[in-house]
Amino acid sequence: MRTTERERGQSDGARLPGGVPPPRPLTSPAVTTPVVRIGLLGCGTVGAALAALVGEQRDTIAARAGVDLRITRVAVRDLGRVRDVDLDPSVFTTDAAAVVTDPDVDVVVEVMGGVDPARDLVLAALAAGKPVVTANKELLATAGAEVFSAADAAQVDLLFEAAVAGGIPLVRPLRESLRGEPITRVMGIVNGTTNYILTRMAEAGAAYADALAEAQALGYAEADPTADVEGHDAGSKCAILASIAFGAQVTAADVHREGISRITAADIAYAARKGYVVKLLAVAELLPAADGGHDISARVHPAFVPATHPLAAVRESFNAVFVEGEAVGDLMFYGRGAGGGPTASAVLGDLIDAAVNRQHHTHGSIGELRPARLRPLDQLSSPFYICLEVADRPGVLAAVAGVFGRHGVSISSVEQTGRAERADLVFITHSAVEANVRATLAELGDLDVVRDIGSVLRVLDDL
Amino acid sequence: MRTTERERGQSDGARLPGGVPPPRPLTSPAVTTPVVRIGLLGCGTVGAALAALVGEQRDTIAARAGVDLRITRVAVRDLGRVRDVDLDPSVFTTDAAAVVTDPDVDVVVEVMGGVDPARDLVLAALAAGKPVVTANKELLATAGAEVFSAADAAQVDLLFEAAVAGGIPLVRPLRESLRGEPITRVMGIVNGTTNYILTRMAEAGAAYADALAEAQALGYAEADPTADVEGHDAGSKCAILASIAFGAQVTAADVHREGISRITAADIAYAARKGYVVKLLAVAELLPAADGGHDISARVHPAFVPATHPLAAVRESFNAVFVEGEAVGDLMFYGRGAGGGPTASAVLGDLIDAAVNRQHHTHGSIGELRPARLRPLDQLSSPFYICLEVADRPGVLAAVAGVFGRHGVSISSVEQTGRAERADLVFITHSAVEANVRATLAELGDLDVVRDIGSVLRVLDDL
């Protein structure tokens, strides 16, 4: 039989033998604060930070939010691993499936990551009527529509503030504060590793490989940095941002993705000379379509960002998400996108919300996600930065410029940066259609005066 | 007799004569979306922008949030004034007191500003059991504890996102996302007028008077700019930020306040040379006290902000609030702090929340505000920038430096910037206690070699 929260609260050391409750003490109202029992899936960096934070903040949370949070079950892979967590050893188990259906668990917190088995566990928890708080970007970027819809069917909360931009309160403002706001674009620096690398390249003039090695030494980058530097991590977050900003089904597979591993110190130095900073951006955009509806563009790529744009000032491993709305104008949310403390802070905010909602028999919903019509990249337009290594002889610029002209790509500036053994032609174009730029590059690749096509980067031109 | 929302929703053109409801049409679920009737107090820039936004977004809000928002009563001062608002003329009245108690009003939105009569009207609305959304910073900074407590007693929402930093979702993240987070400091640029003036002084080298005139010409500053440039507006917002961040009773009268009207182009140029930007900051800080408790410091003053700090990149009339938490680290919320569209967007987010909560018979609460123990300014410490006009003759620096030394104020750097008819000594101190700096300045003022004490500005030293 399932006890009510009130009964649990009183039974916690306050119930006399024989079941007679003591008189309610006037000096300690916390005794009757309803207990909410948490089943935690995963106890790595985030799980351990959460357990510590819940322990430290329990009284404050009880006073401010009226719920007494207790972590009562913790599913881990390896019971033998030593953990710096102040929890009774008896709460640990390797049977995650038993945690999510345990009648003595009120709210499930999933911080294990990955799609399997997290997906099945989250769905089972929701089916059992339990609110779920998750920090799992892969899960939501892969099976978001499915789990959101399962939460709606079960009429319980599915909260995921920590899944995008770590500790930054972003999902809640998008879901709630901006519910009545026509949002047109969400654009962010959502990967701290790549932002650290790009910051070091810009500020210390470091080469990509050296900045990456430094990030690895500091623990910001993995030994295999692919997920970060090739934009996979940012792609998952981009899919979630597009889904919640536009109420549309966008998965990681829908997101066009380019990484930063080919960016050179010369690209970044050139950007700086022209008043730009190179940033890896996740962009989710709502674009008016010819039929009166809207298409969605979701993409991750490095870009020249004007130095006066607020995103340009986001340094080191910080994240920031820029939100543009028709009424509200430009907003930006800045903070730590990763790390135990910030992520646990975001999970805790959600957890309190889920616990309070559960007490009030209410829950939030992001609503049903509509199928998205994605606009192909080829149809987008922006100015481009294009760096070509060319033969250093007369007539080269005319030949190269002719190719641009034939494809309708108009040149805003060109600069030759010669060195001992090579010459680079560096172009900034006016706004050009991606397909035309692609055709230009294909034809340039066939010219024998073009030795190599270097970086090709979009330029953010909204200022 | 008060009708229920369901009855109202059906009666809205969908009820047949004789009171027999028609079968619920499968294709138009919106017909049964409960109507929430809004009584609007004030119809100036924000009220008109809100009416337009509600009109445009009604269907989207109904689909996403399940409430059909209708502005049914609007209290204005002058019925004769021509308004660009698409509302039936019959909704307007000059009797605001009748609007807040009208049984046909479900939620009250107060965008009239000022303490009187807004305070009585808001209290009357709450006493009548109606949720209130307000954009009124003066009201909350003067009588916040009273109206919060009235809302709790009535068990209805009192929401005020628009009262601080206009369109920026900040109050909700502080109240909800960061409920479990130990916040140590909230520090922001919360006045767009002064930020515009300081930006023009920094970027165009303009004198204060010229930058102010430019802000007035653009409509950013009032003909009498006192409320902005002397920090009164920022002081009200600082009081509200301190109240919600720390759950404490802090009013505008508790906030130490210094404005920007004495800052010179030379101060700003010197700051730039040293790697700083001058910003008017509202700072609400939780400070550990000797007795194990905490004091609160709430103050508004210009400061040297390191150029690499995210607040330094906040330009023109934008606002931003930097939040520091123990677990989450540094956060920043950036956007438009004023203007019809942004403010209306924030009001609408609250309005949807209040309407949805009302349907679910639930409401939020910021909890009871505890009395605050304010730390006197004299006990705070920071580095200082101090500019003195002195006689240009030998021995002056020794005399001046001796005064600093006698008061325990240690000098980090000093520079003499001579001009034709005057010499300035510009100091940056190490971190010093305010009381000691004040005593230093008093003694310096008595030295005959000191002709004038110019700007004295605190230096933000957390980077």
Boltz contact constraints between the chains, C-beta under 6 A:
constraints:
  - contact:
      token1: [A, 53]
      token2: [B, 327]
      max_distance: 6.0
  - contact:
      token1: [A, 57]
      token2: [B, 180]
      max_distance: 6.0
  - contact:
      token1: [A, 61]
      token2: [B, 180]
      max_distance: 6.0
  - contact:
      token1: [A, 64]
      token2: [B, 179]
      max_distance: 6.0
  - contact:
      token1: [A, 64]
      token2: [B, 367]
      max_distance: 6.0
  - contact:
      token1: [A, 65]
      token2: [B, 179]
      max_distance: 6.0
  - contact:
      token1: [A, 167]
      token2: [B, 328]
      max_distance: 6.0
  - contact:
      token1: [A, 169]
      token2: [B, 173]
      max_distance: 6.0
  - contact:
      token1: [A, 169]
      token2: [B, 177]
      max_distance: 6.0
  - contact:
      token1: [A, 172]
      token2: [B, 177]
      max_distance: 6.0
  - contact:
      token1: [A, 173]
      token2: [B, 169]
      max_distance: 6.0
  - contact:
      token1: [A, 177]
      token2: [B, 169]
      max_distance: 6.0
  - contact:
      token1: [A, 177]
      token2: [B, 172]
      max_distance: 6.0
  - contact:
      token1: [A, 177]
      token2: [B, 349]
      max_distance: 6.0
  - contact:
      token1: [A, 179]
      token2: [B, 64]
      max_distance: 6.0
  - contact:
      token1: [A, 179]
      token2: [B, 65]
      max_distance: 6.0
  - contact:
      token1: [A, 179]
      token2: [B, 352]
      max_distance: 6.0
  - contact:
      token1: [A, 180]
      token2: [B, 57]
      max_distance: 6.0
  - contact:
      token1: [A, 180]
      token2: [B, 61]
      max_distance: 6.0
  - contact:
      token1: [A, 180]
      token2: [B, 348]
      max_distance: 6.0
  - contact:
      token1: [A, 180]
      token2: [B, 352]
      max_distance: 6.0
  - contact:
      token1: [A, 181]
      token2: [B, 345]
      max_distance: 6.0
  - contact:
      token1: [A, 310]
      token2: [B, 313]
      max_distance: 6.0
  - contact:
      token1: [A, 310]
      token2: [B, 334]
      max_distance: 6.0
  - contact:
      token1: [A, 313]
      token2: [B, 310]
      max_distance: 6.0
  - contact:
      token1: [A, 313]
      token2: [B, 313]
      max_distance: 6.0
  - contact:
      token1: [A, 327]
      token2: [B, 53]
      max_distance: 6.0
  - contact:
      token1: [A, 327]
      token2: [B, 341]
      max_distance: 6.0
  - contact:
      token1: [A, 327]
      token2: [B, 345]
      max_distance: 6.0
  - contact:
      token1: [A, 328]
      token2: [B, 167]
      max_distance: 6.0
  - contact:
      token1: [A, 328]
      token2: [B, 342]
      max_distance: 6.0
  - contact:
      token1: [A, 328]
      token2: [B, 345]
      max_distance: 6.0
  - contact:
      token1: [A, 329]
      token2: [B, 336]
      max_distance: 6.0
  - contact:
      token1: [A, 329]
      token2: [B, 342]
      max_distance: 6.0
  - contact:
      token1: [A, 331]
      token2: [B, 335]
      max_distance: 6.0
  - contact:
      token1: [A, 332]
      token2: [B, 334]
      max_distance: 6.0
  - contact:
      token1: [A, 334]
      token2: [B, 310]
      max_distance: 6.0
  - contact:
      token1: [A, 334]
      token2: [B, 332]
      max_distance: 6.0
  - contact:
      token1: [A, 335]
      token2: [B, 331]
      max_distance: 6.0
  - contact:
      token1: [A, 336]
      token2: [B, 329]
      max_distance: 6.0
  - contact:
      token1: [A, 341]
      token2: [B, 327]
      max_distance: 6.0
  - contact:
      token1: [A, 342]
      token2: [B, 328]
      max_distance: 6.0
  - contact:
      token1: [A, 342]
      token2: [B, 329]
      max_distance: 6.0
  - contact:
      token1: [A, 345]
      token2: [B, 181]
      max_distance: 6.0
  - contact:
      token1: [A, 345]
      token2: [B, 327]
      max_distance: 6.0
  - contact:
      token1: [A, 345]
      token2: [B, 328]
      max_distance: 6.0
  - contact:
      token1: [A, 348]
      token2: [B, 180]
      max_distance: 6.0
  - contact:
      token1: [A, 349]
      token2: [B, 177]
      max_distance: 6.0
  - contact:
      token1: [A, 352]
      token2: [B, 179]
      max_distance: 6.0
  - contact:
      token1: [A, 352]
      token2: [B, 180]
      max_distance: 6.0
  - contact:
      token1: [A, 360]
      token2: [B, 362]
      max_distance: 6.0
  - contact:
      token1: [A, 362]
      token2: [B, 360]
      max_distance: 6.0
  - contact:
      token1: [A, 362]
      token2: [B, 362]
      max_distance: 6.0
  - contact:
      token1: [A, 367]
      token2: [B, 64]
      max_distance: 6.0
